[in-house]
Amino acid sequence: MSATHIHMIFETGVRAGRLAPSLHLMCPDLAGLEGLALVEAVRAAHPGVSWSCGPLPVPEVGLVPAEVLGALAGYPLCVGMTEEVPDPAGVEMLRCLTGGVPGAMPEGAVEIVALGQEVRLLLCSPVAAGARDLVARISFEIDDMTGEEIAHATAWLRRTLGVIDLVLSQGQGKKDRPVTRFDLLADPQRLGAVGDAVFLQTTTLGFREEIVQRRLLERWPEVAGGQRRKRARRPGGGETVKVEADDLAELPTLQARRAAARR
């Protein structure tokens, strides 16, 4: 994909489960030579594109030289997310790339490019607004909770701020034990809090987490006949409508609910 915009995001804190309060979870390590060299290589490979960045992890403020803090004025900082002090050369490169302001990731297609152990960049090309977005995915398996405990945990997790969806499925795990697989989608900005909720509500000792890209149809809500509906535009221009299930719940039969859903 030919990039028209490059967005830098921080990885600092991800492996420790401490995520920056932002969608932008990973970025060049401004304290390391690896990050600087890789950013320079990407800049050479994509001349003329615009740049932006997510929040910058820094140590406690008292540990950061005043000149570095001054150079980062106007940039969002995640204080205490790292013990590494940003290198002045890295900060200067950041300011040069972004024009002295952090900017923002534009709407559009996103390709996640891994460029090393501590560096991730997003290459962005414009597409129809809302066609794609990024979500966090958490998955794990449980083999030592009762059905009642799983039901309670599921209810609490679905109410957790930041959880978009939660699906349970059955499988067979180690020692041929039956397992329940939890698969959550979450707002990346709240991934840390959602992960904490997983540990509080289940017996899992760990889970898999990743940032994934979704493709979405253009859609919008509407109300007709006292019912809430979602209308979506399909490829080719056709439209489909779905009535909110809660607005059909009081109808007494399946036939009546299906008929109302097609209105």
Solvent accessible surface area in square Angstrom, and as a share of the most:
residue,aa,sasa,rsa
1,M,109,0.49
2,S,92,0.59
3,A,10,0.08
4,T,71,0.41
5,H,19,0.08
6,I,0,0.00
7,H,0,0.00
8,M,3,0.01
9,I,6,0.03
10,F,6,0.03
11,E,15,0.07
12,T,39,0.22
13,G,13,0.12
14,V,29,0.16
15,R,160,0.58
16,A,68,0.53
17,G,44,0.43
18,R,117,0.43
19,L,26,0.13
20,A,6,0.05
21,P,102,0.64
22,S,12,0.08
23,L,45,0.22
24,H,29,0.13
25,L,6,0.03
26,M,23,0.10
27,C,3,0.02
28,P,0,0.00
29,D,28,0.15
30,L,15,0.07
31,A,31,0.24
32,G,22,0.21
33,L,149,0.74
34,E,75,0.33
35,G,1,0.01
36,L,24,0.12
37,A,63,0.49
38,L,45,0.23
39,V,4,0.02
40,E,70,0.31
41,A,57,0.44
42,V,15,0.09
43,R,78,0.29
44,A,76,0.59
45,A,71,0.55
46,H,46,0.21
47,P,106,0.67
48,G,89,0.86
49,V,27,0.16
50,S,58,0.37
51,W,22,0.08
52,S,1,0.01
53,C,3,0.02
54,G,1,0.01
55,P,13,0.08
56,L,2,0.01
57,P,13,0.08
58,V,0,0.00
59,P,1,0.01
60,E,102,0.46
61,V,77,0.44
62,G,79,0.76
63,L,117,0.58
64,V,9,0.05
65,P,53,0.33
66,A,83,0.64
67,E,126,0.56
68,V,4,0.02
69,L,46,0.23
70,G,49,0.47
71,A,31,0.24
72,L,3,0.01
73,A,69,0.53
74,G,69,0.66
75,Y,11,0.04
76,P,58,0.36
77,L,61,0.30
78,C,8,0.05
79,V,69,0.40
80,G,31,0.30
81,M,24,0.11
82,T,24,0.14
83,E,162,0.73
84,E,101,0.45
85,V,61,0.35
86,P,6,0.04
87,D,51,0.26
88,P,88,0.55
89,A,61,0.47
90,G,0,0.00
91,V,3,0.02
92,E,107,0.48
93,M,37,0.17
94,L,3,0.02
95,R,78,0.29
96,C,85,0.51
97,L,19,0.10
98,T,12,0.07
99,G,64,0.62
100,G,20,0.19
101,V,93,0.53
102,P,28,0.18
103,G,47,0.45
104,A,72,0.56
105,M,40,0.18
106,P,56,0.35
107,E,113,0.51
108,G,7,0.06
109,A,11,0.08
110,V,16,0.09
111,E,69,0.31
112,I,67,0.34
113,V,36,0.21
114,A,75,0.58
115,L,44,0.22
116,G,32,0.31
117,Q,122,0.54
118,E,61,0.27
119,V,0,0.00
120,R,52,0.19
121,L,1,0.00
122,L,1,0.01
123,L,16,0.08
124,C,2,0.01
125,S,18,0.12
126,P,99,0.62
127,V,60,0.35
128,A,76,0.59
129,A,79,0.61
130,G,37,0.36
131,A,21,0.16
132,R,70,0.26
133,D,47,0.25
134,L,15,0.08
135,V,3,0.01
136,A,0,0.00
137,R,79,0.29
138,I,0,0.00
139,S,7,0.05
140,F,3,0.01
141,E,67,0.30
142,I,6,0.03
143,D,52,0.27
144,D,97,0.50
145,M,28,0.12
146,T,79,0.46
147,G,60,0.57
148,E,135,0.61
149,E,84,0.38
150,I,22,0.11
151,A,60,0.47
152,H,122,0.55
153,A,2,0.02
154,T,8,0.05
155,A,42,0.33
156,W,136,0.48
157,L,0,0.00
158,R,135,0.49
159,R,152,0.56
160,T,32,0.19
161,L,125,0.62
162,G,15,0.14
163,V,25,0.14
164,I,83,0.42
165,D,69,0.36
166,L,4,0.02
167,V,82,0.47
168,L,59,0.29
169,S,52,0.33
170,Q,138,0.62
171,G,36,0.35
172,Q,132,0.59
173,G,30,0.29
174,K,141,0.60
175,K,162,0.69
176,D,105,0.54
177,R,93,0.34
178,P,110,0.69
179,V,16,0.09
180,T,11,0.06
181,R,76,0.28
182,F,0,0.00
183,D,32,0.17
184,L,0,0.00
185,L,45,0.23
186,A,0,0.00
187,D,42,0.22
188,P,7,0.04
189,Q,99,0.44
190,R,106,0.39
191,L,5,0.03
192,G,24,0.23
193,A,60,0.46
194,V,0,0.00
195,G,5,0.05
196,D,88,0.46
197,A,13,0.10
198,V,0,0.00
199,F,95,0.39
200,L,146,0.72
201,Q,58,0.26
202,T,12,0.07
203,T,64,0.37
204,T,16,0.10
205,L,177,0.88
206,G,38,0.36
207,F,48,0.20
208,R,121,0.44
209,E,60,0.27
210,E,86,0.39
211,I,33,0.17
212,V,38,0.22
213,Q,77,0.34
214,R,63,0.23
215,R,187,0.68
216,L,44,0.22
217,L,58,0.29
218,E,101,0.45
219,R,140,0.51
220,W,78,0.27
221,P,115,0.72
222,E,44,0.20
223,V,108,0.62
224,A,41,0.32
225,G,86,0.83
226,G,72,0.69
227,Q,26,0.12
228,R,118,0.43
229,R,32,0.12
230,K,103,0.44
231,R,56,0.21
232,A,14,0.11
233,R,88,0.32
234,R,116,0.42
235,P,108,0.68
236,G,92,0.89
237,G,46,0.45
238,G,42,0.40
239,E,75,0.34
240,T,61,0.35
241,V,49,0.28
242,K,141,0.60
243,V,3,0.02
244,E,51,0.23
245,A,71,0.55
246,D,112,0.58
247,D,45,0.23
248,L,17,0.08
249,A,66,0.52
250,E,163,0.73
251,L,57,0.28
252,P,115,0.72
253,T,70,0.41
254,L,98,0.49
255,Q,149,0.66
256,A,33,0.25
257,R,79,0.29
258,R,140,0.51
259,A,42,0.32
260,A,0,0.00
261,A,34,0.27
262,R,182,0.66
263,R,182,0.66
